[in-house]
Amino acid sequence: MKPASDQRVTLHGFNNLTKTLSFNMYDICYTKTKAEREAYLEYIDEQYNADRLTHILRNVADIIGAHVLNIAKQDYVPQGASVTMLVSEGPIVEVPTESYEQSPGPLPNNVVLQMDKSHITVHTYPEYHPDEGISTFRADIDVSTCGEISPLKALHYLITSFDTDIMTMDYRVRGFTRDINGHKLFIDHEIHSIQNYIPDEIKKQYDMIDVNVYQENIFHTKCRLKEFDLSNYLFGYTSDALSEEEQANIIESLQWEMDEIFYGRNIT
């Protein structure tokens, strides 16, 4: 039985439920020539280098109330970057009821909540198709916490930190904790959908699909940007530099790419 969202449960010892958010974003771009592809990858590597990613993860740590213990970061050749951050609990304070509510989390500010034995990671994957003129940038972020707060509270900030055409989000609660009578609790808060942690103004911009397995405490949401302006997908020029036929062909290629990523399968 799941405890009500407005009901605090007295636990036996530390809350050692593990709550993990996996956030994946995709940016898609049409790059017609080899020079355009190389310039796009250079831009992505500069925009999302290891230092910038470290700044993003530090803000995530602030939002979930973590103390950073250790940071490992690396920029790769020819492209991509990774950051791994080991974090521990911040100063233990009374956790506000809001931490259990299904509502969007804050943008970076001074939030201190209880957590322990946790980590935050990000890996980036810029790549391009060698023949068809499509370049993509993917970033994978994992936020794993133990304690009172859900990493979903960092989701609002993560979405605003990237230019995102497609997002996939997974949230899972693992393990168990015990109440003072020794009764196992496999989740300590109500959750109906990851969408409830995304602000309305962002949800209006995306088509969203949920796949949830409530009995296993597994929640999945994927999102695709509704508005399509071809100029936003061209690198270094706008659509008015192209003929109508060129525009139509490029739009078809881009939307095909987005469909395959969104649905997770090759479309023939």
Salt bridges, closest charged atoms under 4 A:
ASP51 OD1 - LYS73 NZ 2.62
ASP116 OD2 - LYS117 NZ 3.16
GLU132 OE2 - HIS129 NE2 3.88
ASP140 OD2 - ARG138 NH2 2.75
GLU148 OE1 - ARG8 NH2 3.93
ASP170 OD1 - HIS220 ND1 2.73
ASP188 OD2 - LYS19 NZ 2.99
ASP200 OD1 - LYS203 NZ 3.51
GLU246 OE2 - LYS32 NZ 3.89
ASP259 OD1 - ARG224 NH1 2.13
